[in-house]
Amino acid sequence: MQVLIAYYSWQGHTAKVAQALAGQLGAELVQIEPVAESGMFVKAMKAFLGLKSDIRPCRVDLAGVDHLVIASPVWAHKVPPYVREYLSRVTGGSGKPFSVLVEMGGSGADSAIGIIRRALEAKGMHFVASAFTLEEQVNNGTFGDRITSLADAIRKGGTSQVGGR
């Protein structure tokens, strides 16, 4: 199964969990990179308002991809404007499965997962699984079980949510 993991990471936490998941699935990683990184206040306001921001060219065509995973930080119960832009650019996904992995400081996973889920379901894709990690778990290296559970759910293809505190 060819899995593509597209991720945005501001401080490295989301990159770390995306890389761990890619290692378990043998997945291709695509980093969502902003054209210009703005200050935290501007980024947070754009996330809060549901706006998009320009990203550098990266793989958005899902031809040859069997499963897409979006990995994103959670900002104010939302996703960053760069992730929203990536989601708007995804092509070739109709009928394909996707999963969501979010990383956060404390709360907002359900809301952020819902944003990503609605965007991809509107493109005809179908949801398989989601998981979240907490920043403190990433910092102390205790997020492995959640990544393994998400990888297992992706391999099985059933609908599930991995998590709990």
PyMOL commands that set and color helices and strands:
alter all, ss='L'
color gray80, all
select helices_A, chain A and resi 13-25+40-49+81-89+109-121+135-140+144-156
alter helices_A, ss='H'
color red, helices_A
select strands_A, chain A and resi 3-7+28-31+67-73+97-104+126-134+160-162
alter strands_A, ss='S'
color yellow, strands_A
deselect
rebuild
show_as cartoon
